[in-house]
Amino acid sequence: MPRYTRPRKTWQYSNEFKAKAVQLSHLPDVKVKDVAEALDIHPFMLSRWRKALREGRIVVQDTRPTDLEMEKKEMD
């Protein structure tokens, strides 16, 4: 069996990147294929991310302050 001298490189994408890509693919009149092409990823990968986000396997930390946090800042 041949020995591979150059192992295949795999890319690691952050959950934020995946979630943003999924959000873009859910926009009206936007095709998954077009979003994947723009982000230079395979359309099947984007479809897997869409499924993973639906199932809750991709969790994105929301960094925007909540309404309660905004009220606390205004009171100080």
Helices and strands as residue ranges (DSSP letters): H 15-25, H 32-39, H 43-55, H 67-75
